[in-house]
Amino acid sequence: MTRANYKGEDMVIAVDVDKIYPNKCHALKKVSVTVKRGEVVVIIGPSGSGN
């Protein structure tokens, strides 16, 4: 799918996202999210947490 031919309402799709730091700490494990057109998403957390 390319931006030119996309006609749906889903603007951001992330499926099974993992984030593992060099010290082997799992920050994210199989996280999935869909953000639809017009939705507002805020990611919050403490300073330095990688948000």
SVG drawing of the C-alpha trace seen along z (x, -y; Angstrom):
<svg xmlns="http://www.w3.org/2000/svg" viewBox="-12 -15 35 25">
<polyline fill="none" stroke="black" stroke-width="0.4" points="0.0,0.0 1.3,-3.5 0.1,-6.9 -1.1,-7.7 -3.6,-4.8 -4.7,-4.7 -8.3,-5.6 -9.1,-4.2 -9.5,-5.9 -6.5,-4.3 -3.6,-6.9 -1.1,-5.0 -0.9,-1.2 1.7,0.5 1.6,4.2 3.6,6.3 6.1,3.6 9.0,4.6 11.7,2.3 14.6,3.9 17.4,1.8 21.0,3.0 20.8,3.9 18.0,6.4 15.2,4.4 12.0,4.9 10.3,1.4 7.6,2.7 6.6,6.3 4.2,7.1 2.4,3.7 -0.2,3.0 -2.1,-0.3 -4.2,-1.8 -4.9,-5.5 -7.8,-6.6 -8.1,-9.9 -9.1,-12.7 -8.1,-10.9 -5.6,-12.6 -3.1,-10.4 -0.8,-11.4 2.0,-9.4 3.0,-10.3 5.6,-9.2 8.4,-10.4 11.2,-12.4 13.9,-10.2 11.5,-7.2 11.7,-7.3 8.2,-8.5"/>
</svg>
